[in-house]
Amino acid sequence: MNIDNLVLYRNFQYEDLLRRLCGIFRGEAEGRISTAPPDFYNAAHELVDLAGTYGFEGNLWHCFLALCLANNENAYSTGCEIVGRVEGSLNDLMLHDCVILKQLFDLTPALVDEEVPIASALTDYHPPRVVSRVFNKRIRDRILELSVALEKAENGEQFKDIVTQFYKEFGVGKFGLNKAFNVKEGPDGRAVIEPITRVEHIRLSDIVGYERQKHQLIENTEAFLAGVPANNVLLFGDAGTGKSSSVKAIVNEYYDRGLRIIEVYKHQFRLLSDILEQVKDRNYRFLIYMDDLSFEESELEYKYLKAILEGGLGRRPDNVLIYATSNRRHLVRENFRDKEEADEELHRRDTVQEKLSLSARFGVTIYFGSPDKKLFKKIVKALADRNGITLPEEELYAEANIWELEHGGLSGRTASQFIIHLQALEAKKKAE
C-alpha cells in the first residue's frame, strides 16, 4: 500500500499531510511504532485545523481522505462529473487506484501517547460548531456522507462505484464543489479562477413581481442546460429592480444540474480568452457574469467583449454563455456629437454603429423597470411577511411610502432596505 503506486490520483491538494499520515499509520499497522512519533502531533494539529475550515466531524482521517478524492481532478473524475461512469480503460485504472485507496481508509489510527487518547479523539471528533468556511452545508454534508460510505465499502469495486456516484451528483474539484467564482490575474499573467465561498441564497420565488422577465431568463437558461442553442443575455433597466438578484437566483435554481457562474469585471476582459480555455472541456455549464456593465468613451475593454460575444476567430465554447446586467440599454456611452457633429469625423454613422454593436450582440435583452405603486406595495408586503414584520398593513404602507420618498424612489432594493430598517427597530425595542 503506497500512494506512489496510484496512477490516476496524483498531486493531492494536501499531499504532504497525506504522505506523513500514511507513513505514521502504516508503521503503526506493521507494528513498528509503539508510541506516537513527534510528527503525529503536528499532523493531528493540521487535521483539526482542516476540520475547522471544512466543518468536519467524526473520523477526521476518513473525512480528510474523502476531501482528497472530492478535490482531485484527473482523467477519470473530470470524465465522470455530472454525466456518471465513463467507458474504456479508465475504469481499469480507477479500480487499481481504488484498491489502494480502500487500504488507506482501512488504516485506523490507534496511537496513544501515555494516558492521553489523542488518536481516538481524531477518529470520533466533535467540534464546538459544525460550520464550513469553504463549502455550503449541502456539499459539506455530502463529503461527510461520502467518508462514511467509503468506510463501509467491502472491496475496491464498491469503493469505485461510491466515488463515481459522487462525481456524477456533485462533480469534482473547485467547479464541482462550488457554484460561484471570481477571477484574479496570476503572476504569469494568466487567469486564476477562485471559488466564492459565500453566495447569497436567493431564489427566483424570492423576487416579487417581474414574472415575464423571470420566465425569459428561465427559458433561455433551461435551453442552455439542455444543450440546445441559447443566447447571451443582457438584463438592463432601472437601479434596484432585481437584475443582479435574478442572475444569482438562476444559479441557485440550477446548480444541481451543473450550472456554474464566474464573475468577471471589465478590467479583466483581456483574460476572457484564457478563462474560456480553462472551462471549455468541463462537463458543467458556465455563465460568465458581468454586473453593472457600461463603458465610457475612453474605455476600450468592450472590444475584448465584442470578440468573445461574436466576431472573433475563436469560437465561444458551447458550455459558456454571458449574462450581463446594466442600467444602460446601449452599453457604450453615446454623445450627441456622435450623431450631429459632422466635422469631428467623416463617417460619423460608423462611430454610432460601433457603439451600438456591443449591446446588439446579446441575443436576449430583458428590461427591468421600476415598479409602480401597486407592485411596490406588493413587494413590501411580501418582504414584511417573509421577515416576520407585524405592523398593520395601512401603517406598513404609509411608512414604506415615506421611506421610498427619502431613499431613492420605488424599487425592490428600496423595499428591502425599508424592511431591514423595520427589523432593526423591532430588535431595538426588544433589547429595551
LONU-445167 format. One line per field, with one value per residue: x, y, z of N, C-alpha, C in turn. Coordinates in steps of 0.1 Angstrom, whole numbers, plus 5000, padded with zeros to 4 digits. Example, Ala and Ser with C-alpha at 12.3 -4.5 7.8 and 13.67 -1.06 7.14 Angstrom:
! LONU-445167
n_east: [5132 5128]
n_north: [4943 4978]
n_up: [5078 5071]
ca_east: [5123 5137]
ca_north: [4955 4989]
ca_up: [5078 5071]
c_east: [5132 5129]
c_north: [4967 5000]
c_up: [5078 5079]
! end
This chain:
! LONU-445167
n_east: [5008 5009 5010 5024 5021 4997 4978 4960 4953 4970 4991 4977 4957 4964 4989 5013 5006 4990 5009 5026 5008 5000 5025 5029 5006 5008 5032 5024 5005 5020 5034 5057 5057 5054 5048 5035 5050 5069 5060 5034 5018 5020 5008 4982 4974 4972 4951 4930 4928 4920 4895 4881 4881 4867 4844 4843 4835 4835 4852 4882 4903 4891 4873 4892 4905 4882 4878 4901 4897 4873 4883 4902 4912 4913 4918 4898 4879 4872 4860 4838 4822 4791 4780 4784 4794 4822 4833 4857 4893 4899 4884 4896 4920 4910 4899 4922 4934 4915 4916 4940 4933 4912 4926 4939 4918 4911 4931 4933 4940 4953 4970 4983 4995 5011 4988 4970 4944 4949 4947 4923 4905 4906 4894 4868 4856 4843 4832 4830 4814 4796 4803 4811 4837 4843 4827 4792 4765 4752 4771 4792 4779 4776 4802 4809 4791 4801 4825 4817 4803 4824 4840 4825 4827 4832 4851 4874 4859 4833 4841 4849 4825 4810 4825 4823 4796 4794 4809 4792 4769 4778 4801 4836 4865 4872 4852 4832 4825 4817 4796 4799 4823 4852 4876 4911 4943 4971 5006 5019 5004 4982 4947 4933 4910 4889 4871 4840 4831 4809 4778 4749 4718 4695 4664 4644 4618 4618 4620 4598 4572 4579 4574 4573 4599 4615 4606 4616 4643 4645 4637 4657 4679 4673 4673 4699 4711 4700 4715 4708 4706 4712 4710 4733 4727 4714 4705 4688 4680 4662 4678 4682 4661 4662 4679 4706 4700 4683 4700 4718 4699 4691 4713 4714 4690 4696 4720 4723 4721 4744 4751 4772 4788 4808 4822 4832 4851 4851 4878 4891 4887 4905 4914 4895 4896 4915 4901 4879 4893 4901 4877 4864 4864 4851 4824 4804 4780 4787 4781 4793 4795 4787 4785 4766 4774 4790 4804 4827 4836 4864 4871 4883 4879 4856 4860 4873 4852 4833 4846 4845 4818 4809 4822 4850 4880 4883 4860 4833 4830 4806 4796 4794 4779 4772 4760 4749 4744 4730 4725 4721 4707 4721 4754 4778 4788 4771 4773 4758 4773 4783 4764 4757 4778 4794 4818 4837 4842 4845 4830 4805 4784 4795 4808 4786 4774 4794 4794 4768 4769 4778 4758 4740 4749 4740 4717 4693 4675 4665 4642 4641 4620 4613 4591 4555 4533 4515 4528 4551 4540 4531 4556 4567 4549 4552 4579 4578 4561 4577 4598 4587 4576 4553 4536 4505 4488 4481 4496 4521 4523 4521 4544 4563 4559 4568 4595 4604 4603 4623 4645 4655 4634 4609 4616 4627 4650 4649 4626 4635 4655 4640 4626 4647 4653 4630 4633 4655 4645 4626 4642 4657 4636 4630 4653 4653]
n_north: [4988 5019 5053 5062 5043 5049 5056 5073 5092 5117 5144 5156 5180 5184 5170 5166 5164 5141 5121 5121 5112 5087 5074 5073 5058 5035 5025 5020 5001 4980 4974 4988 5011 5021 5042 5074 5092 5123 5138 5131 5146 5171 5165 5159 5183 5197 5183 5189 5216 5216 5204 5224 5243 5231 5221 5195 5164 5136 5107 5120 5113 5098 5117 5135 5120 5116 5142 5147 5130 5141 5165 5160 5165 5145 5123 5104 5114 5140 5132 5118 5137 5150 5135 5108 5073 5065 5050 5025 5021 5036 5028 5004 5014 5031 5013 4999 5020 5024 5002 5006 5030 5022 5006 5026 5038 5018 5019 5027 5050 5043 5052 5060 5083 5079 5083 5098 5099 5107 5100 5085 5106 5119 5101 5102 5128 5157 5188 5222 5239 5231 5242 5250 5269 5269 5253 5251 5240 5218 5206 5202 5183 5162 5154 5144 5123 5108 5100 5082 5063 5053 5041 5019 5004 4972 4962 4971 4975 4983 5006 5021 5024 5040 5064 5072 5077 5099 5118 5120 5132 5155 5165 5174 5187 5223 5233 5215 5215 5240 5268 5294 5318 5340 5360 5364 5379 5359 5355 5349 5362 5349 5339 5333 5313 5315 5301 5315 5315 5323 5327 5345 5332 5334 5329 5324 5326 5344 5369 5393 5399 5409 5387 5380 5387 5369 5345 5347 5345 5320 5304 5307 5298 5272 5261 5263 5246 5222 5218 5228 5254 5286 5320 5347 5370 5401 5420 5448 5481 5500 5510 5488 5470 5442 5429 5419 5402 5383 5369 5358 5342 5324 5308 5295 5281 5262 5250 5223 5210 5213 5240 5268 5298 5325 5354 5383 5413 5444 5453 5430 5419 5412 5388 5370 5351 5333 5324 5311 5291 5275 5264 5251 5223 5211 5193 5210 5238 5270 5304 5334 5361 5395 5422 5453 5466 5488 5513 5540 5565 5566 5541 5510 5484 5471 5461 5437 5422 5422 5406 5381 5377 5376 5373 5371 5352 5328 5303 5307 5285 5258 5253 5277 5308 5343 5364 5395 5425 5458 5493 5507 5505 5507 5499 5512 5545 5571 5602 5633 5645 5624 5619 5643 5661 5667 5676 5664 5638 5620 5597 5595 5579 5554 5555 5557 5532 5515 5517 5509 5482 5465 5460 5449 5424 5407 5382 5380 5404 5418 5438 5456 5475 5502 5495 5501 5520 5501 5476 5480 5482 5456 5442 5452 5442 5414 5410 5419 5400 5377 5382 5384 5408 5427 5449 5467 5467 5492 5510 5500 5504 5532 5540 5528 5544 5569 5562 5555 5579 5593 5578 5571 5563 5543 5509 5475 5472 5495 5488 5465 5476 5491 5472 5460 5482 5483 5458 5464 5483 5469 5450 5467 5476 5452 5448 5468]
n_up: [5000 4989 4981 4960 4941 4929 4900 4886 4906 4916 4928 4951 4969 4996 4998 5012 5039 5037 5029 5052 5072 5062 5063 5091 5100 5086 5096 5122 5118 5109 5132 5139 5154 5187 5203 5198 5172 5171 5148 5145 5162 5150 5126 5136 5146 5122 5110 5127 5123 5096 5099 5113 5092 5071 5084 5094 5111 5133 5121 5114 5098 5078 5068 5058 5038 5021 5013 4999 4977 4966 4957 4938 4906 4878 4850 4851 4871 4862 4838 4847 4860 4866 4844 4850 4851 4830 4799 4788 4792 4814 4835 4844 4853 4873 4891 4899 4914 4933 4949 4963 4976 4992 5010 5024 5037 5054 5073 5106 5130 5161 5180 5211 5233 5261 5286 5273 5251 5222 5195 5193 5198 5174 5157 5164 5164 5178 5170 5183 5168 5139 5111 5079 5064 5038 5021 5011 5032 5021 5004 5022 5040 5023 5017 5042 5043 5021 5032 5052 5037 5021 5040 5047 5024 5009 4991 4964 4941 4950 4963 4942 4928 4946 4947 4921 4918 4935 4920 4898 4909 4921 4909 4906 4923 4923 4906 4909 4936 4942 4935 4925 4912 4912 4895 4893 4884 4878 4887 4864 4845 4837 4839 4870 4884 4911 4939 4952 4984 4999 4990 4981 4991 4974 4958 4928 4934 4956 4945 4940 4918 4883 4866 4839 4830 4846 4835 4809 4814 4827 4806 4786 4800 4807 4781 4775 4794 4785 4763 4738 4713 4728 4740 4747 4774 4782 4809 4816 4828 4853 4884 4912 4907 4906 4888 4891 4913 4900 4883 4902 4915 4895 4892 4917 4915 4895 4900 4908 4885 4872 4866 4867 4878 4868 4879 4862 4860 4841 4838 4836 4812 4792 4800 4793 4771 4781 4804 4791 4779 4800 4810 4789 4784 4804 4821 4830 4828 4822 4833 4823 4842 4842 4860 4863 4839 4818 4796 4793 4769 4767 4775 4763 4767 4760 4735 4737 4748 4727 4708 4720 4724 4698 4666 4669 4659 4673 4685 4707 4735 4737 4762 4775 4784 4783 4807 4815 4834 4834 4838 4815 4783 4759 4759 4756 4762 4747 4728 4718 4699 4684 4666 4654 4650 4623 4616 4632 4625 4596 4588 4605 4611 4613 4637 4655 4650 4658 4686 4692 4685 4704 4724 4707 4703 4722 4724 4738 4754 4784 4800 4830 4847 4870 4897 4898 4920 4930 4926 4941 4968 4970 4969 4993 5012 5008 5015 5042 5054 5050 5067 5092 5100 5118 5116 5112 5080 5068 5082 5076 5048 5047 5061 5044 5021 5029 5034 5008 4995 5006 5002 4976 4959 4941 4942 4942 4958 4975 4989 5002 5018 5034 5049 5063 5079 5095 5108 5124 5141 5155 5168 5184 5201 5214 5228 5246]
ca_east: [5000 5018 5003 5032 5016 4985 4980 4951 4952 4983 4990 4966 4958 4972 4997 5024 4999 4986 5021 5030 4998 5001 5037 5027 4996 5013 5042 5017 4998 5031 5040 5070 5056 5048 5043 5033 5062 5066 5053 5020 5011 5019 4997 4970 4971 4967 4938 4919 4926 4912 4881 4875 4879 4857 4832 4843 4833 4835 4865 4888 4911 4882 4869 4903 4906 4871 4881 4912 4890 4864 4890 4913 4908 4921 4911 4885 4870 4866 4852 4825 4815 4777 4775 4784 4805 4827 4837 4871 4904 4900 4877 4906 4929 4903 4898 4935 4937 4905 4921 4949 4926 4905 4935 4942 4906 4911 4940 4926 4950 4950 4981 4981 5007 5010 4974 4961 4939 4948 4942 4909 4897 4906 4885 4854 4858 4830 4836 4821 4805 4797 4801 4822 4841 4847 4816 4779 4761 4749 4784 4799 4773 4777 4815 4808 4784 4810 4835 4810 4800 4836 4844 4818 4829 4838 4862 4877 4848 4823 4847 4849 4811 4806 4832 4818 4783 4796 4813 4780 4760 4784 4813 4849 4874 4866 4840 4822 4821 4813 4787 4803 4837 4857 4889 4923 4954 4982 5019 5023 4995 4970 4935 4932 4896 4888 4857 4834 4825 4796 4769 4736 4709 4683 4657 4636 4605 4620 4619 4584 4569 4588 4572 4577 4614 4620 4603 4625 4656 4644 4636 4670 4689 4670 4677 4714 4714 4696 4724 4703 4711 4708 4716 4738 4715 4716 4694 4690 4669 4664 4686 4675 4649 4663 4686 4716 4694 4678 4711 4722 4688 4691 4724 4709 4680 4701 4733 4724 4721 4757 4753 4782 4788 4821 4821 4843 4849 4855 4892 4897 4882 4916 4916 4884 4901 4921 4890 4872 4902 4901 4864 4857 4863 4845 4810 4795 4776 4792 4777 4803 4786 4793 4775 4767 4783 4789 4817 4828 4842 4878 4874 4882 4878 4845 4864 4876 4839 4827 4852 4841 4804 4806 4831 4864 4884 4880 4846 4829 4826 4792 4792 4796 4771 4775 4749 4753 4734 4734 4715 4720 4704 4733 4764 4789 4782 4770 4772 4751 4782 4785 4753 4755 4790 4800 4832 4847 4846 4839 4819 4800 4774 4803 4810 4774 4772 4805 4790 4756 4771 4781 4745 4733 4754 4732 4705 4682 4676 4653 4640 4636 4616 4609 4577 4546 4529 4508 4538 4559 4533 4532 4569 4569 4541 4558 4591 4574 4556 4588 4607 4580 4572 4538 4529 4493 4490 4480 4508 4533 4524 4524 4559 4571 4559 4577 4608 4609 4605 4635 4656 4658 4622 4603 4624 4628 4661 4643 4617 4643 4662 4629 4623 4658 4651 4620 4638 4664 4637 4620 4653 4660 4625 4631 4665 4650]
ca_north: [5000 5031 5063 5064 5034 5054 5060 5085 5101 5123 5159 5159 5193 5183 5158 5165 5158 5127 5113 5119 5104 5074 5068 5070 5048 5023 5020 5015 4988 4970 4971 4995 5022 5018 5054 5084 5100 5138 5144 5127 5157 5182 5161 5159 5197 5201 5177 5196 5229 5213 5201 5237 5250 5224 5217 5181 5158 5121 5102 5131 5106 5094 5130 5140 5112 5119 5156 5145 5124 5151 5177 5156 5165 5137 5119 5097 5122 5150 5125 5114 5148 5153 5125 5094 5064 5066 5037 5024 5016 5044 5020 4995 5022 5036 5001 4998 5031 5023 4991 5012 5040 5015 5002 5038 5040 5008 5023 5034 5054 5039 5056 5067 5088 5077 5081 5107 5092 5117 5094 5082 5118 5122 5092 5104 5142 5165 5202 5231 5244 5224 5252 5251 5282 5267 5248 5253 5229 5206 5199 5197 5171 5152 5149 5135 5110 5101 5093 5071 5053 5046 5033 5006 4996 4959 4960 4982 4977 4991 5018 5028 5028 5051 5076 5076 5083 5112 5127 5122 5141 5168 5169 5172 5199 5235 5235 5206 5217 5254 5273 5308 5320 5352 5359 5373 5376 5353 5361 5347 5369 5341 5340 5323 5312 5311 5299 5324 5306 5328 5331 5348 5321 5339 5320 5332 5329 5355 5381 5396 5405 5406 5373 5379 5387 5357 5335 5348 5341 5306 5297 5307 5290 5257 5257 5262 5233 5211 5216 5234 5268 5296 5333 5356 5377 5414 5424 5462 5488 5509 5505 5482 5463 5428 5423 5410 5391 5373 5361 5349 5332 5314 5298 5287 5272 5252 5245 5208 5205 5216 5254 5275 5312 5332 5369 5390 5427 5448 5455 5417 5413 5407 5375 5362 5340 5323 5318 5301 5279 5267 5257 5246 5209 5205 5189 5220 5249 5282 5317 5345 5372 5409 5431 5467 5467 5500 5518 5554 5566 5563 5527 5502 5470 5465 5454 5422 5415 5420 5395 5369 5375 5372 5380 5367 5340 5317 5301 5305 5271 5255 5253 5290 5319 5356 5371 5408 5435 5472 5503 5512 5496 5507 5497 5522 5558 5579 5617 5639 5648 5612 5619 5656 5670 5661 5680 5657 5625 5619 5587 5596 5568 5542 5557 5553 5517 5508 5518 5501 5469 5456 5455 5441 5410 5399 5378 5382 5416 5418 5451 5456 5488 5505 5491 5512 5520 5488 5465 5483 5477 5441 5438 5455 5432 5401 5410 5420 5387 5368 5386 5385 5422 5425 5462 5467 5470 5506 5517 5495 5511 5546 5541 5525 5555 5579 5557 5555 5592 5598 5569 5566 5560 5530 5498 5464 5475 5504 5480 5456 5484 5496 5461 5459 5493 5479 5448 5470 5490 5458 5444 5477 5476 5440 5449 5478]
ca_up: [5000 4987 4973 4948 4931 4923 4886 4883 4917 4919 4931 4960 4975 5009 4996 5023 5051 5034 5030 5066 5079 5056 5069 5105 5102 5080 5105 5133 5114 5108 5145 5140 5163 5199 5208 5188 5169 5172 5137 5146 5168 5140 5117 5143 5146 5108 5108 5135 5116 5084 5104 5115 5079 5063 5091 5096 5124 5132 5118 5107 5088 5067 5062 5051 5025 5012 5008 4988 4965 4961 4951 4929 4892 4870 4837 4855 4879 4853 4828 4853 4866 4861 4835 4855 4847 4816 4793 4784 4800 4826 4845 4850 4861 4885 4900 4905 4924 4944 4958 4972 4984 5002 5021 5032 5045 5064 5084 5117 5140 5175 5188 5224 5240 5276 5290 5266 5238 5211 5182 5194 5197 5160 5149 5169 5167 5179 5170 5190 5158 5127 5101 5069 5059 5024 5013 5016 5041 5013 5000 5035 5045 5013 5018 5054 5039 5013 5040 5059 5027 5017 5052 5047 5012 5012 4982 4956 4932 4957 4966 4929 4925 4955 4943 4908 4920 4940 4909 4889 4916 4926 4902 4913 4923 4927 4899 4914 4950 4944 4924 4920 4912 4906 4887 4895 4875 4884 4885 4850 4836 4833 4848 4881 4888 4925 4944 4961 4994 5005 4979 4986 4989 4969 4948 4919 4942 4965 4937 4939 4905 4872 4862 4824 4830 4851 4826 4798 4819 4829 4793 4780 4808 4805 4768 4776 4802 4777 4752 4726 4712 4737 4737 4757 4779 4788 4818 4817 4834 4865 4895 4923 4903 4907 4877 4897 4921 4892 4879 4913 4918 4884 4895 4928 4910 4885 4904 4909 4871 4866 4862 4875 4874 4870 4878 4856 4859 4828 4837 4834 4799 4784 4805 4789 4763 4790 4812 4783 4776 4812 4813 4777 4783 4816 4819 4836 4820 4828 4830 4826 4847 4842 4867 4862 4828 4810 4792 4789 4756 4767 4779 4751 4771 4753 4722 4740 4750 4714 4701 4727 4721 4684 4657 4670 4652 4682 4687 4721 4738 4738 4776 4781 4780 4790 4813 4820 4839 4832 4838 4802 4772 4750 4770 4755 4763 4734 4729 4707 4688 4676 4655 4649 4647 4612 4614 4640 4619 4583 4588 4619 4613 4617 4651 4662 4649 4666 4699 4694 4681 4716 4730 4697 4703 4732 4717 4746 4763 4793 4807 4844 4850 4884 4900 4901 4934 4934 4928 4953 4980 4970 4973 5007 5020 5007 5023 5056 5058 5050 5077 5104 5104 5122 5115 5104 5066 5065 5088 5069 5035 5050 5065 5032 5012 5035 5032 4994 4991 5012 5000 4962 4950 4940 4937 4951 4967 4985 4998 5011 5028 5044 5058 5072 5089 5105 5117 5133 5151 5163 5176 5194 5211 5223 5237 5257]
c_east: [5009 5011 5011 5028 5003 4988 4973 4952 4966 4980 4978 4968 4966 4981 5007 5018 4995 4998 5026 5021 4999 5014 5035 5017 5001 5023 5035 5010 5008 5038 5053 5069 5049 5042 5043 5046 5058 5058 5038 5012 5010 5008 4984 4965 4966 4954 4927 4917 4917 4897 4874 4872 4868 4844 4831 4840 4833 4850 4873 4897 4903 4877 4880 4905 4895 4873 4891 4906 4881 4871 4900 4908 4918 4912 4898 4875 4864 4857 4838 4817 4802 4772 4775 4796 4809 4832 4852 4881 4905 4894 4887 4916 4923 4902 4911 4938 4927 4909 4931 4943 4918 4914 4939 4930 4906 4921 4933 4937 4945 4961 4977 4994 5005 4995 4965 4957 4938 4942 4928 4900 4896 4897 4871 4854 4845 4834 4826 4810 4807 4793 4813 4824 4844 4835 4802 4775 4758 4761 4791 4793 4775 4792 4816 4802 4793 4820 4829 4808 4813 4842 4838 4820 4837 4850 4864 4866 4837 4828 4846 4835 4806 4812 4826 4804 4784 4800 4801 4771 4765 4796 4826 4857 4866 4853 4828 4816 4817 4805 4792 4818 4840 4871 4899 4934 4965 4995 5024 5014 4983 4959 4936 4917 4894 4874 4853 4826 4812 4788 4755 4726 4695 4677 4648 4622 4606 4619 4604 4581 4578 4587 4576 4592 4620 4617 4612 4639 4656 4644 4649 4680 4686 4674 4692 4718 4710 4705 4719 4707 4704 4716 4723 4727 4721 4703 4697 4678 4672 4672 4677 4662 4650 4671 4697 4711 4689 4689 4716 4712 4688 4702 4720 4699 4686 4715 4734 4723 4734 4759 4762 4783 4802 4819 4833 4841 4855 4871 4899 4893 4893 4919 4905 4888 4907 4911 4883 4880 4902 4888 4858 4855 4856 4830 4800 4791 4780 4785 4788 4794 4793 4782 4777 4776 4780 4803 4816 4836 4856 4881 4872 4881 4866 4848 4867 4862 4833 4833 4848 4826 4801 4816 4846 4867 4880 4865 4843 4825 4811 4787 4794 4786 4775 4761 4754 4742 4739 4722 4712 4716 4715 4745 4775 4783 4782 4769 4764 4761 4785 4775 4753 4767 4798 4814 4842 4851 4838 4827 4813 4791 4782 4806 4798 4772 4782 4800 4777 4758 4773 4768 4738 4737 4748 4719 4693 4684 4663 4653 4634 4633 4613 4594 4568 4542 4523 4518 4547 4553 4533 4545 4571 4561 4547 4571 4588 4569 4567 4597 4600 4577 4557 4531 4516 4495 4491 4492 4521 4534 4527 4539 4567 4571 4568 4592 4613 4611 4618 4647 4657 4646 4618 4612 4624 4639 4656 4634 4624 4650 4652 4626 4634 4657 4641 4625 4647 4656 4631 4630 4657 4649 4627 4643 4662 4640]
c_north: [5012 5041 5066 5054 5038 5059 5073 5096 5106 5138 5163 5173 5194 5171 5156 5159 5144 5118 5110 5110 5089 5066 5064 5058 5035 5016 5014 5002 4977 4967 4978 5007 5018 5030 5064 5091 5115 5143 5141 5139 5169 5178 5162 5174 5202 5195 5184 5210 5227 5211 5215 5245 5244 5220 5202 5176 5143 5117 5112 5125 5103 5107 5136 5133 5115 5133 5155 5139 5134 5162 5173 5155 5156 5132 5112 5106 5133 5144 5121 5125 5151 5142 5111 5086 5066 5052 5037 5020 5024 5037 5011 5003 5027 5025 4999 5008 5029 5012 4997 5022 5033 5010 5014 5040 5030 5010 5031 5038 5050 5043 5063 5071 5088 5075 5090 5101 5102 5111 5091 5094 5122 5113 5094 5119 5149 5180 5210 5237 5237 5234 5251 5265 5281 5263 5252 5240 5217 5199 5194 5184 5159 5146 5140 5122 5102 5093 5081 5060 5045 5037 5019 4998 4983 4956 4972 4985 4986 5005 5027 5033 5040 5064 5081 5082 5097 5122 5130 5133 5155 5173 5167 5185 5211 5238 5226 5210 5232 5258 5286 5310 5335 5350 5368 5369 5370 5359 5360 5354 5362 5343 5329 5324 5307 5310 5311 5315 5310 5334 5334 5337 5326 5330 5329 5336 5340 5368 5383 5404 5401 5392 5371 5378 5374 5345 5335 5342 5326 5299 5296 5298 5275 5252 5254 5249 5221 5209 5221 5248 5278 5309 5339 5366 5391 5418 5439 5469 5496 5502 5499 5474 5448 5421 5414 5399 5380 5364 5352 5338 5321 5303 5290 5277 5260 5246 5230 5202 5209 5230 5260 5289 5318 5347 5375 5405 5432 5450 5441 5411 5407 5392 5365 5350 5329 5316 5307 5289 5270 5259 5250 5231 5202 5202 5199 5230 5262 5295 5326 5357 5385 5418 5445 5472 5480 5505 5533 5554 5562 5548 5518 5487 5463 5457 5439 5415 5413 5408 5382 5366 5370 5380 5377 5354 5327 5315 5300 5291 5270 5255 5266 5300 5331 5362 5384 5417 5449 5481 5510 5502 5495 5509 5507 5536 5565 5594 5622 5642 5636 5612 5632 5664 5664 5664 5672 5644 5624 5609 5585 5584 5555 5543 5552 5538 5509 5507 5509 5486 5459 5451 5447 5427 5402 5395 5380 5395 5417 5431 5450 5471 5490 5501 5503 5511 5506 5477 5468 5479 5462 5436 5440 5445 5418 5400 5411 5407 5377 5370 5388 5398 5422 5439 5460 5472 5485 5514 5513 5502 5526 5548 5538 5537 5566 5575 5559 5569 5598 5590 5563 5562 5546 5519 5487 5466 5484 5496 5471 5464 5489 5484 5459 5470 5489 5468 5454 5477 5480 5452 5454 5477 5464 5441 5459 5471]
c_up: [5000 4977 4960 4937 4925 4909 4883 4893 4921 4923 4939 4966 4988 5009 5007 5035 5049 5035 5044 5074 5075 5062 5083 5107 5097 5090 5117 5130 5113 5121 5147 5149 5175 5206 5197 5185 5169 5160 5137 5152 5159 5130 5123 5143 5132 5105 5115 5128 5104 5088 5107 5102 5071 5070 5093 5110 5122 5130 5109 5096 5076 5060 5053 5037 5016 5006 4996 4975 4958 4953 4940 4914 4884 4858 4841 4861 4870 4842 4834 4858 4859 4852 4840 4849 4832 4812 4790 4795 4813 4838 4852 4858 4874 4895 4907 4916 4936 4954 4968 4981 4995 5014 5030 5041 5057 5075 5094 5128 5154 5184 5201 5230 5255 5279 5282 5252 5227 5199 5182 5193 5182 5152 5154 5173 5167 5181 5178 5181 5145 5115 5092 5064 5044 5016 5019 5024 5033 5009 5012 5040 5036 5014 5031 5050 5030 5021 5047 5049 5023 5028 5051 5034 5014 5003 4973 4946 4938 4960 4953 4926 4933 4951 4930 4909 4926 4929 4900 4896 4918 4918 4911 4913 4926 4919 4904 4927 4953 4932 4918 4922 4908 4900 4892 4886 4882 4881 4870 4840 4832 4843 4858 4886 4902 4930 4953 4971 5000 4994 4985 4982 4984 4958 4940 4926 4952 4958 4934 4926 4894 4867 4847 4823 4835 4842 4814 4802 4821 4815 4786 4787 4807 4791 4768 4783 4794 4765 4738 4725 4722 4735 4749 4761 4785 4796 4821 4823 4846 4876 4906 4920 4903 4896 4882 4905 4912 4887 4890 4916 4907 4887 4907 4924 4902 4888 4904 4895 4864 4862 4872 4870 4877 4868 4873 4855 4846 4827 4835 4820 4790 4788 4800 4781 4771 4799 4804 4780 4788 4815 4801 4777 4795 4813 4825 4825 4828 4823 4833 4829 4848 4848 4865 4851 4820 4807 4789 4776 4756 4771 4766 4754 4764 4740 4725 4742 4736 4707 4707 4724 4707 4675 4658 4662 4660 4685 4702 4724 4740 4752 4783 4775 4788 4794 4819 4824 4837 4834 4825 4792 4762 4759 4769 4754 4750 4737 4717 4695 4679 4664 4648 4644 4635 4610 4622 4634 4606 4582 4601 4621 4617 4632 4660 4662 4657 4681 4702 4692 4693 4721 4720 4697 4714 4726 4725 4755 4771 4801 4820 4847 4865 4886 4901 4916 4939 4936 4939 4966 4981 4974 4988 5016 5020 5016 5038 5061 5059 5062 5091 5109 5107 5122 5108 5090 5063 5070 5080 5056 5037 5053 5052 5022 5016 5032 5018 4989 4995 5008 4986 4954 4950 4934 4947 4962 4978 4994 5007 5022 5039 5054 5068 5083 5099 5114 5127 5144 5160 5173 5187 5205 5220 5232 5248 5267]
! end
